[in-house]
Amino acid sequence: MADKFDVVVIGAGAAGLMCAAEAGKRGRSVLVVDHGKKPGRKILISGGGRCNFTNYDVAANNYVCRNPHFVKSALSQYTQWDFIAMVAKHEIAYEERDHGQLFCEDSAKDIVNMLLAECDQPTIEQRYRCDVHDIARTDTGFSLKLNTTLVECESLVIATGGLSMPKLGATPFGYQVAEQFGLKMVPTTAGLVPFTLHKEEKEAYAELSGIALPAVVEAEDGTTFKENLLFTHRGLSGPVILQISSYWTPGQKVTVDLLPDLDLADTLAAMREKHPNQSLKNSLSRLMPKRLIEVLIERGDIQDKPLKQFNPKEIATMAAYFHQWQIAPNGTEGYRTAEVTLGGVDTDELSSKTMEAKQVPGLYFVGEVMDVSGWLGGYNFQWAWSSGFVAGQYA
């Protein structure tokens, strides 16, 4: 005899729990299943354990998606203000950081506990350590096996996330379900991820590991971000690199303005006027980390001599070097450290209003499993809340 539910949600992460809570509020009998031991594992480690759960400023242009309009419906049906209201209802203390990012003051556990409280309804059941297999269409919906138990449902919601952070149990399960039912896929790759460098540059810059400085980074498609850049022993990281990585493809260069808050040509000209005998190294070390300047001199990228020996053309060339420092990454650190997965289930296959597969009635996809990836700053969680909410109104 099969266990029967109105809705089965596969994946007990942010989007899955949100969807389950909303479907339950409609009186639907809901089963949430996950192959892990407990819910919300990615929530718990996010934001350094504080969970950057949304942002005060959320718009469609904060997302990477082949169809840039797809996210608009869900984001308008369930906004950041709706989620903030839920956080307030549960009396969770939070704080605003740079760029409108909202974090728990205490712990990411507060968000997981809130979602579990929202799911604490008589019609919602949760099962963990479940191996899901043998998914099939039936006359009334779907059948599937959880370990050895047969389960039937009208609506099946795939909330299994992407491939990022495999240590937390990430798998391609959701993509396999989509392909089983004939849905098109957008090729996947790691997003919001540090860059690795080619051997020579990696060795040259390795000793700068731990040095951070504000920078503007531009991808070849013209996308730019301004945040801190961090040198690591493997390459480049920091918020600005994570952001731009979602717009970079292998073989491309990125252009970095290492002094985004001043005009270096004017600054050096003024310094030369005031301190003509001061060396370039000492002059630049007032503006950025001294060790970086020393490495650039050692590499022969810039020449150290007194400022008075630089003519206006040389100063202009020097300024262009720092304002348009170009580097061609060797690659990224991959899914191991990526915060999101770019690509996934093609959004052309889904209703933007309901998250239901257009050709497979009753099959829904929510969260990161589809081709929607947010910027760093709470946008991926907001997509989880918004997509989970709307699916929960229809599943």
C-alpha positions in Angstrom: 0.0 0.0 0.0 1.4 3.4 -0.9 1.6 6.4 1.4 -0.5 9.1 -0.2 0.1 12.9 0.0 -1.2 15.9 -1.9 2.4 17.2 -2.3 5.8 15.7 -2.0 8.7 18.2 -1.7 12.1 16.7 -2.4 14.8 18.9 -0.6 14.6 20.4 2.9 16.5 23.5 2.2 15.4 27.1 2.0 13.1 26.8 -1.0 11.7 23.4 -0.1 10.8 24.3 3.5 9.2 27.6 2.3 7.1 25.7 -0.3 6.0 23.0 2.2 4.9 25.6 4.7 2.8 27.5 2.1 1.2 24.4 0.7 0.4 23.3 4.2 -1.4 26.6 4.9 -3.7 25.7 2.0 -4.7 22.5 3.8 -2.6 20.3 1.5 -1.1 17.2 3.0 2.7 17.6 2.5 5.7 15.3 2.8 9.1 16.9 2.9 12.0 14.4 2.2 15.7 14.9 2.2 18.7 12.5 1.8 20.5 14.4 4.6 20.2 14.0 8.3 18.7 17.3 9.0 17.1 20.3 7.3 18.6 23.6 6.2 22.3 22.6 6.0 23.3 25.3 3.5 21.3 27.9 5.6 23.3 27.0 8.7 26.7 27.7 7.2 25.7 30.7 5.1 27.0 34.2 5.9 29.6 32.8 8.3 26.9 31.1 10.3 24.7 34.3 10.4 22.8 33.8 7.2 22.5 36.8 4.8 18.8 36.0 4.4 17.7 38.8 2.1 18.5 42.3 1.0 16.7 45.6 1.3 17.1 46.2 -2.4 16.0 43.3 -4.6 15.4 43.6 -8.4 15.5 41.4 -11.5 18.9 42.7 -12.5 20.4 41.1 -9.3 20.0 37.7 -11.0 21.8 35.8 -13.7 19.3 33.9 -15.9 19.0 33.3 -19.7 15.5 34.9 -19.5 16.1 38.1 -17.5 12.3 38.6 -17.1 11.6 35.2 -15.6 12.3 36.2 -11.9 10.0 39.2 -11.9 6.7 37.5 -11.2 7.9 35.5 -8.2 9.8 38.4 -6.7 6.7 40.6 -6.9 4.4 37.9 -5.5 6.7 37.4 -2.5 9.1 40.3 -1.8 11.9 40.9 0.6 9.5 42.9 2.8 7.3 39.8 3.1 10.2 37.7 4.3 11.4 40.5 6.7 7.9 40.5 8.1 8.1 36.8 8.8 11.5 37.3 10.5 10.0 40.0 12.6 6.9 37.9 13.5 9.3 35.2 14.9 11.2 37.9 16.8 14.5 37.2 15.2 17.1 40.0 15.7 18.9 41.0 12.5 21.2 43.7 11.3 21.9 45.6 8.1 25.5 45.4 6.6 26.9 47.0 3.5 24.8 47.2 0.4 21.5 46.5 2.2 22.5 43.0 3.2 20.5 41.6 6.2 22.0 39.1 8.6 20.9 37.4 11.7 22.4 39.0 14.8 22.7 35.7 16.6 22.7 32.6 14.4 21.5 31.1 11.1 19.8 28.5 13.2 17.2 31.2 13.9 16.1 31.1 10.2 16.0 27.2 10.1 14.0 27.2 13.3 11.6 29.7 11.9 11.0 27.7 8.8 10.5 24.5 10.8 8.0 26.4 13.0 6.2 27.5 9.9 6.1 23.8 8.8 4.8 22.7 12.2 1.4 22.0 10.9 -0.7 18.8 11.3 -0.8 18.2 7.5 3.0 18.4 7.1 5.3 15.4 7.6 9.1 15.4 7.3 11.4 12.4 6.6 15.2 12.4 6.5 17.9 10.0 5.3 15.6 9.2 2.4 17.0 7.8 -0.9 14.5 8.8 -3.6 14.2 6.7 -6.7 11.8 5.2 -9.2 9.9 8.5 -9.9 7.1 7.9 -12.3 3.9 9.5 -13.7 0.6 8.1 -12.6 -3.0 8.8 -13.6 -3.3 11.1 -10.6 0.2 12.5 -10.3 3.4 10.8 -9.4 4.7 7.8 -7.6 8.2 7.4 -6.1 10.1 5.2 -3.7 11.6 6.6 -0.5 14.1 3.9 0.5 11.7 1.0 0.1 8.4 2.8 0.8 6.1 3.6 -2.1 4.7 7.1 -2.0 2.1 8.7 -4.3 1.3 12.4 -4.7 -0.6 14.8 -6.9 2.2 17.4 -7.0 5.9 16.8 -6.9 8.2 19.7 -6.0 12.0 19.5 -6.8 13.9 21.7 -4.3 17.2 19.9 -4.4 19.5 22.8 -5.2 22.6 22.8 -7.4 26.0 21.3 -7.4 27.8 23.9 -5.2 29.3 22.7 -1.9 29.2 18.9 -2.4 30.4 18.4 1.2 26.9 19.5 2.2 25.3 16.8 0.1 24.8 18.6 -3.2 24.0 16.2 -6.1 22.7 16.5 -9.7 19.4 14.8 -8.6 17.1 17.7 -9.6 18.7 17.9 -13.0 18.2 14.2 -13.5 14.5 14.5 -12.7 14.1 17.4 -15.1 15.8 15.4 -17.9 13.7 12.3 -17.1 10.6 14.3 -17.9 12.1 15.9 -21.0 12.9 19.4 -19.7 15.7 21.3 -21.4 18.8 22.2 -19.3 21.1 25.2 -19.3 24.7 23.9 -18.9 25.9 24.3 -15.3 29.0 25.9 -13.9 30.2 27.2 -10.6 29.2 30.8 -9.7 30.1 33.2 -6.9 33.5 31.4 -6.7 37.2 32.4 -6.3 39.5 32.6 -9.3 42.6 30.5 -9.7 45.6 31.9 -11.6 48.1 30.5 -14.1 51.3 29.1 -12.6 53.6 32.2 -13.1 51.1 34.7 -11.7 50.0 32.3 -8.9 53.6 32.1 -7.7 54.2 35.8 -8.1 51.1 36.8 -6.1 51.0 33.9 -3.6 53.0 36.0 -1.0 50.2 38.6 -1.1 47.8 36.0 0.4 45.6 37.8 2.9 46.0 41.3 1.4 42.6 42.9 0.6 41.9 46.2 -1.1 38.9 48.0 -2.6 38.6 47.5 -6.4 36.2 47.8 -9.3 36.3 44.7 -11.5 34.8 44.5 -15.0 34.0 41.4 -17.1 34.4 41.3 -20.8 30.6 41.7 -21.2 30.8 45.1 -19.4 29.4 44.0 -16.1 31.2 45.8 -13.2 31.2 45.4 -9.4 32.9 47.5 -6.7 33.9 45.6 -3.5 37.0 44.3 -1.8 39.4 42.1 -3.7 41.4 39.5 -1.8 44.7 37.9 -2.8 44.8 34.2 -1.8 47.5 31.5 -2.1 45.5 30.0 -5.0 44.5 33.2 -6.8 42.0 36.0 -6.3 38.9 36.1 -4.1 36.9 38.6 -2.0 33.3 39.8 -2.7 34.2 41.6 -5.9 35.8 38.5 -7.5 32.9 36.2 -6.3 30.4 38.6 -8.0 32.3 38.9 -11.3 32.9 35.2 -11.5 29.2 34.7 -12.4 29.8 36.8 -15.6 33.2 35.3 -16.5 33.8 32.4 -19.0 37.1 30.5 -19.4 39.6 32.2 -21.6 38.3 35.7 -20.8 40.2 38.4 -19.0 38.9 40.6 -16.2 39.9 44.3 -15.9 40.6 45.6 -12.4 40.7 49.2 -11.2 43.0 48.9 -8.2 42.5 52.5 -7.2 38.8 53.2 -7.8 38.4 56.2 -5.5 41.1 58.5 -7.1 42.6 59.6 -10.3 46.2 58.2 -10.1 47.6 60.5 -12.9 46.4 63.6 -11.0 47.6 62.2 -7.6 51.0 61.3 -8.9 51.4 64.7 -10.6 50.5 66.4 -7.3 53.0 64.2 -5.4 55.7 64.9 -7.9 55.1 68.7 -7.5 55.4 68.4 -3.7 58.0 65.6 -3.2 59.9 65.3 -6.5 62.7 63.1 -4.9 60.2 60.6 -3.4 60.4 57.2 -5.0 57.5 55.7 -6.9 57.4 52.8 -4.5 57.0 55.0 -1.5 54.5 57.2 -3.2 52.2 54.3 -4.3 52.6 52.6 -0.9 50.7 55.5 0.6 47.8 54.6 -1.7 47.8 50.7 -1.6 49.5 47.8 0.2 53.3 48.2 0.0 53.9 44.5 -0.6 51.7 44.6 -3.7 53.9 47.5 -5.1 57.0 45.6 -4.3 55.8 42.5 -6.1 54.8 44.6 -9.2 58.3 46.1 -9.2 60.0 42.7 -8.8 57.9 41.4 -11.8 59.0 44.4 -13.9 55.4 45.5 -14.3 56.3 49.0 -13.0 59.7 50.8 -12.6 60.8 52.3 -9.4 62.6 55.7 -9.6 62.1 59.2 -8.2 58.9 60.9 -9.2 60.8 63.8 -10.9 62.2 61.3 -13.4 58.7 60.4 -14.7 57.4 62.5 -17.7 53.7 63.2 -18.1 53.4 60.3 -20.7 54.9 57.8 -18.3 52.6 59.0 -15.5 49.6 58.5 -17.8 50.8 55.0 -18.7 51.4 54.2 -15.0 47.9 55.4 -14.1 46.3 53.3 -16.9 48.2 50.2 -15.6 46.6 50.5 -12.1 43.2 51.7 -13.3 43.0 48.9 -15.9 45.0 46.0 -14.5 44.2 43.0 -16.6 44.4 39.4 -15.5 43.3 36.2 -17.2 42.2 33.7 -14.6 43.3 30.1 -15.1 39.9 28.9 -13.9 37.8 28.9 -10.7 38.0 26.8 -7.5 34.9 25.0 -8.8 31.8 23.7 -7.0 33.8 22.9 -3.9 33.8 26.5 -2.8 31.2 28.0 -5.1 28.2 29.6 -3.4 25.8 29.0 -6.3 25.4 26.9 -9.4 24.9 28.8 -12.6 22.6 27.2 -15.1 20.2 24.4 -14.4 16.6 23.7 -15.5 15.8 26.0 -18.4 13.3 28.6 -17.2 11.6 28.5 -20.6 10.3 25.1 -19.4 8.6 26.6 -16.3 5.7 29.0 -15.6 7.2 32.1 -14.1 3.9 32.6 -12.1 3.7 29.1 -10.5 7.1 27.3 -11.1 5.2 24.4 -12.6 6.7 22.6 -15.6 4.6 23.7 -18.7 4.6 20.3 -20.3 4.4 18.2 -17.0 1.4 19.2 -14.9 2.0 18.8 -11.2 5.8 18.9 -11.4 7.4 22.0 -9.9 11.0 23.3 -9.5 12.0 25.9 -6.9 15.3 27.5 -5.8 18.7 26.9 -7.2 17.9 23.9 -9.3 16.7 26.1 -12.1 18.7 28.6 -14.2 18.4 31.4 -11.7 21.4 32.6 -9.7 21.5 35.7 -7.6 24.3 38.1 -6.7 26.2 37.8 -3.4 24.2 39.7 -0.8 21.1 37.7 0.1 19.6 37.5 -3.4 19.9 33.7 -3.7 18.0 33.2 -0.4 15.3 35.7 -1.6 14.9 33.6 -4.7 14.5 30.5 -2.6 11.8 32.3 -0.5 10.0 33.8 -3.5 10.0 30.7 -5.8 9.2 28.4 -2.8 6.3 30.7 -1.8 4.7 30.8 -5.3 5.0 27.0 -5.9 3.4 26.6 -2.4 0.3 28.5 -3.6 -0.3 26.1 -6.5 1.3 22.7 -5.7 
